[in-house]
Amino acid sequence: MTSKTAPRDYTFIAPLYDHVFQTFLSEGHHDISEVIRSLKNKRDSKILEVGVGSGLTLPHIPSTINYTGIDINQRMLQEAQKKRKLLGRRKVTLEVMDAKKLAYKDNTFDLVVAASVITAVDSPLKVMKEMIRVTKKGGMIAIVANLQESDTLKSRMVRIFDPITRKYLGFRTDLDLNQIQKLRNIKLVDYKRTNNILGFPLSSFLLFEKG
């Protein structure tokens, strides 16, 4: 995570992260994992996960793929390292890094993913631009985020609680789909609502192609 408060907050919940987030956000992680597995027959494909956290996606990474996971929080990465060792994965690299300043060259990765990260950082569009920059032309970008779809009465009401959700729940409510779609060099190829709790979707799954 790249929020200014994330290293402190997620350090505190790191040991409990899997239990909490697998309960409420498992459907979104499954959507991300499906995209990752689609590359299993493309040997030596390169994947970057932004905000890898405790490594919930690691069990779903095909062994043929070169996978890099980054997170700004060292404690969360320690949890991910435990999973990597248990899985015996050699093509997995985990690094401490700020998603707003990715230390990779342009057009490096075939797929860049971010599960429940974009609306949990302080500069979501800057992070998205960095993700686009390091994705190869023709490559894919998959995200799960709690986005507002349009400027409706409902979305305006939700935004009223933005200061509360940022402070106590760690996510923002002021980012909408239109803002992301206006970014250069990407087109939306798949979209669905996900992370359903009692029939209410908490998040959106979006898959983009870099042009």
Secondary structure in CASP SS format (residue, H / E / C, confidence):
PFRMAT SS
TARGET T0000
AUTHOR 0000-0000-0000
METHOD secondary structure of the structure
MODEL  1
M C 1.00
T C 1.00
S C 1.00
K C 1.00
T C 1.00
A H 1.00
P H 1.00
R H 1.00
D H 1.00
Y H 1.00
T H 1.00
F H 1.00
I H 1.00
A H 1.00
P H 1.00
L H 1.00
Y H 1.00
D H 1.00
H H 1.00
V H 1.00
F H 1.00
Q H 1.00
T H 1.00
F H 1.00
L H 1.00
S H 1.00
E H 1.00
G H 1.00
H H 1.00
H H 1.00
D H 1.00
I H 1.00
S H 1.00
E H 1.00
V H 1.00
I H 1.00
R H 1.00
S C 1.00
L C 1.00
K C 1.00
N C 1.00
K C 1.00
R C 1.00
D C 1.00
S C 1.00
K E 1.00
I E 1.00
L E 1.00
E E 1.00
V E 1.00
G C 1.00
V C 1.00
G C 1.00
S C 1.00
G C 1.00
L C 1.00
T C 1.00
L H 1.00
P H 1.00
H H 1.00
I C 1.00
P C 1.00
S C 1.00
T C 1.00
I C 1.00
N E 1.00
Y E 1.00
T E 1.00
G E 1.00
I E 1.00
D E 1.00
I C 1.00
N C 1.00
Q H 1.00
R H 1.00
M H 1.00
L H 1.00
Q H 1.00
E H 1.00
A H 1.00
Q H 1.00
K H 1.00
K H 1.00
R H 1.00
K H 1.00
L H 1.00
L H 1.00
G C 1.00
R C 1.00
R C 1.00
K C 1.00
V E 1.00
T E 1.00
L E 1.00
E E 1.00
V E 1.00
M C 1.00
D C 1.00
A C 1.00
K C 1.00
K C 1.00
L C 1.00
A C 1.00
Y C 1.00
K C 1.00
D C 1.00
N C 1.00
T C 1.00
F E 1.00
D E 1.00
L E 1.00
V E 1.00
V E 1.00
A E 1.00
A E 1.00
S C 1.00
V C 1.00
I H 1.00
T H 1.00
A H 1.00
V C 1.00
D C 1.00
S C 1.00
P H 1.00
L H 1.00
K H 1.00
V H 1.00
M H 1.00
K H 1.00
E H 1.00
M H 1.00
I H 1.00
R H 1.00
V H 1.00
T E 1.00
K E 1.00
K E 1.00
G E 1.00
G E 1.00
M E 1.00
I E 1.00
A E 1.00
I E 1.00
V E 1.00
A E 1.00
N C 1.00
L C 1.00
Q E 1.00
E C 1.00
S C 1.00
D C 1.00
T C 1.00
L H 1.00
K H 1.00
S H 1.00
R H 1.00
M H 1.00
V H 1.00
R H 1.00
I H 1.00
F C 1.00
D H 1.00
P H 1.00
I H 1.00
T H 1.00
R H 1.00
K H 1.00
Y H 1.00
L H 1.00
G C 1.00
F C 1.00
R C 1.00
T C 1.00
D C 1.00
L C 1.00
D E 1.00
L H 1.00
N H 1.00
Q H 1.00
I H 1.00
Q H 1.00
K C 1.00
L C 1.00
R C 1.00
N C 1.00
I E 1.00
K E 1.00
L E 1.00
V E 1.00
D E 1.00
Y E 1.00
K E 1.00
R E 1.00
T E 1.00
N E 1.00
N E 1.00
I E 1.00
L C 1.00
G C 1.00
F E 1.00
P E 1.00
L E 1.00
S E 1.00
S E 1.00
F E 1.00
L E 1.00
L E 1.00
F E 1.00
E E 1.00
K E 1.00
G C 1.00
END
